[in-house]
Amino acid sequence: MKFTFANIQHDLLSPGNIFWKKNSGGAVLISKKGEALNLKLIKKFFDAGIEVFMEDGIDLHVHHEMKTIYEKYSEEVLMRDKMIWRDQLIAIFRKEFIEKELVMQFELDHLAWKLFSSFKLPEGLNFIERDTDLFRRHLSVASSYTFCAFLMGYYEPNFLNRLFSKTLQNLMDLGTSAHVLSLKEKLEYLRLQESFSSEDYEYVKTIASDEVLKKTVMFEQYDGSGPRNLNSKEMTDLEVVFVAISKLFGYTKESRENILSAVVKGELKCGGRTLKMLQKVLSEKEKEMDAIA
Amino acid sequence: MTTKPNKKILVPPELSSSAMGIFFEELGFELNYKHITGHEYLFAVNDACPDVLNVPRLKTKDSIDPKLAPFVKSFISEDYVSSIEGRKLLTSYFNDGLEFDLVDRYSKDFKNIYTVKIHEYLNVGYFTDAIIVEAYKAKFNINILRNYLNAAMSFAFKKIETSEDSMPIDVSYSHSGEAFAVMISMGVDGFEGIGELKECLQILTENSNFFDVSYFHKKNKLTFSCLLFKDEKLAMKSYFFTEITNKSARSEEVEVQSELLSGLDAHDDIKYEAQKIPDEQSKKLSIARKFALFIRNYRQIEDSPKKIEKLEVSDVENYLDFYPRQESLKAVDDEIKNFILKLLKDDQLFNGISDYIKKVASSNLDSQIQEIQRVLGEKSLSDIEEILIFGGSPKNDQDLTRVKGWVEDGDISKWEVKRSQINEKIQDELIRISSEGRNIVQDDIIRIIAKELDAKENDIKVLVSGLVEEVVSNELVKRQKLEDAFALKILANQSGDQVREKLETQIVRMKKIMEQLKNELVKLQNEKIARNASDENTPSVPTDGSETLQLKAALSRTIEALKSKERFLEKIKSDFELLSKNKDLKIEALASKIEAMKSEYARSRDFANEEKLQQLEVENNSLVQRLELANKKVNIRNENIENRDNGALEKSEKEIQSLRLNMQKAQSVIERFKQDKLEMEARFNDEKENSRKLKEDLGVSGSGVSKEEVAEKDAVINILTSEKRASEEKLRAMTIELKKTEQKLKFTTSQLESASKRKVVPTPGQKSPEALAKDLEITKNKLAEVALEIAEKRKEVIKLKQENTMMSNKIAELEKKLGNADKKAS
């Protein structure tokens, strides 16, 4: 698929390393993969007819295919047929995110932004303006969460969109009064705790108001030591998965492998049962697709 | 979990001696008859202590004081205590407390828990079906389960529709060999308890063995759990309403052995079969008999059949492999196979069964037979075997042996002719009789045949069984055709290759049989010819006439049978050919459909149809051209910019150099000027000294220069000194200014230098060429400004020089004047 401006005009983060090719033959990096996309500049280049090319980019073709299938899945009213589209989508996930080695979470995030996001571009730019790394981390959590929900059997597209957008918005709204750097440090500290002491709870209070804490499971712990004292038995399956995902993604810059392969490798620590189910959903499709083929 | 010490319950006195009371005691409850204030009671049973209203009530019977009815939270039917399953369930419910989880509990044996989420009421049917299919596979009563699920789901959706921002309904289900458990949980705004369910409660309780409603306050979660025992004799009913403020605060998650599965993935193809009606066993009998007959016939054409006493089940299976319609073998299970073996070995049993089936086939409306069917329905085949042999068989041994030997009847040729006629006649008669609503009994058939053959009914009796058998088997053939039609339907659901394979193997098998039969036929014909020839050859030596007759008859019978078999097989073959043709057509249609789908898919992969692609290509070409054009333009522009930049740079460098020269000159001028100044000051001081001396001298002499003259000179000198001061200050200011301009110059040159450096290694992404050009212009402007300033300074320097010369002139004049005054004084 040729790289055109239309391919990236709705993107927030660069789908690959984008270069400006100079007449002398040299190339200058305009936007780095996964970093904020300098759309204005790229548009200028495209408008002026200057050659711009992408390297190490995501497979736009496959992403387009997934988007098309998801659209068909969304539009389908009959559950039986909807499930067929779902199976097809999961089969592609398998092929693209699990069987291929070292596919980064960013690629899944990029897809999630296309499939589930109800944010407009300026809103996204606001997120980036606050802090790109914070945004990228929260985006990874929101997209992983939504994909896991999809795998767990939450099938309604509107619900998935709501889940993604609300999660991202709530995460970005977290600790707006604090300075970003100290906020990231605090969150990273809390992320690494398996159980909260009262001091940790005070720490949480500096980030989120009581009102927020009443509604969210963001700081809950499986042992029930979180602000709402919900233990893993009281949590819904979605909440269990959310807590595990929050613990998986750190606030440091390094990027990690995508959530689907983390599920298959058992790196997502969300209790044996839920994990096994997710693994089963991701693994059993293979045979069925073979049968269809 | 161990029983807690505080387990007091209130019971009516009569309960303590009942099974329920004893059971409660076994559970560890402390039964109390009187309410003592201050004590805590878990619940009150039935009408116990009617004044106590703050204790939840549990009822074990339907009739309860209407005054207490609103406080009833649970119901346990008395059947519970009388069954082991019920006791186990209740023990678990009361002892496990909050850890009690139906779905988990009844999955341990079977490992799997399924889960589905339902977002919309419109999709309930699909998911209910998924659960029903699972229950059907596990052989549970799906009607009851469906009733329960329909009621529960409609209540659940009504409940969440009123709540804002509702989450999907979460359904999990599991089953063990014993029971099927379903748990429906939903997030709600609130729950008011038992009253909210109204008449729904009745339906839910009726259609389950155990029904529990739990409301979790902390999370506003409502769950409906239901359990259905497989054993339908367990008629116990119950419901429980539980409010839970906090679930266990245990830290570690109790890992359940069972596995969670997505209910969305259950795609096994399950075909519903109508529930077996009680005549299943008689159907089995007829199936067993049908195949036993086939094997018997087959063994007749076999080269060296195994001895009937040595036959085993595996042999039966081998024989069945030769059966033309393999689909109809589906119904043959191990029980039937064993029974076939028995039928083959035991002629008495075979005839008994035949007789029974005759009755069934001839009189579907016979209530007596229905009664037999009903009785047989619950028996195994071996039970039936006994009934038929020892009780029901109307034949005696003698008859049976005679049946075997019916071919020995002398009048064979006549019989052969009449046989087909009789067959028709019987069928007509059967239709007539059954249309009259009368039962066809063996006597009727005997009567018809006797009439037809002009024989005694008693003699005919032995023939009847064979004939009726044929009529019945005709009936069976009709049924089989229906089965074929059904088989076709099933085949249509299978993939083309599978069907083709199946059909091909069947055809091959058929061909084999055909060939075998043909060989047999040819052999027999040859034999016949040979025998005929030998008969002709030895007409003078008549052998035993009856023997020849017998042989002939046997031969003709065999030939007849073989011919009919051949015809039958040919028909089957053509049938199969037709079928395979149809199948091929269907496969082709499917293939074309798949092709169409594939192409559609391919198109979807290309995101657009070809037209769009072409359009895009054209667009692309034009864009490429435009790009090239723009590239050229940019090249030219870049060159222009570079040229201009180079020219400007040289110019500015020259200017800077000239400026520097000027500066140096100005500095040297200023230096010189400073020295002059110093000299002038020294001279001026000398002058001052001189004039003071002069004054003193004048003052001493008191003559010579007039006082006025001296005063005038003093004034002039004063003016001069002040002027000098002013000029000194001016000089200082000028030097400061000069330094400033120097700095400015340095700054601009450094800027220029860095700019030119940047020009040499341009770093795009920082400053565009336009910006650089702008920078250059700004520098140029600055340079011009500096040049202007320097010119002004020069002017000033010149002015100062002039002033300086003027002043030195004046001083020279004054010196002269002073000299004159000196002269005069002397």
Interface residues (C-beta under 8 A of the other chain):
Chain A: K2 W20 K22 N23 V28 I30 A48 G49 I50 E51 H64 E65 T68 M79 R80 M83 R86 L151 M152 G153 Y154 Y155 E156 F159 Y222 D223 G224 N229 L230 N231 S232 K233 E234 T236 D237 G271 G272 R273 T274 K276 M277 K280 V281 E284 E288
Chain B: I113 T115 V116 K117 H119 E120 N123 Y126 F127 M167 P168 D170 F216 K218 K219 K221 N246 K247 S248 A249 R250 S251 E252 E253 V254 E255 V256 S258 E259 L260 L261 S262 G263 L264 D265 H267 S604 R605 F607 N620 L623 R626 L627 E628 L629 A630 N631 V634 N635 N638 P764 G765
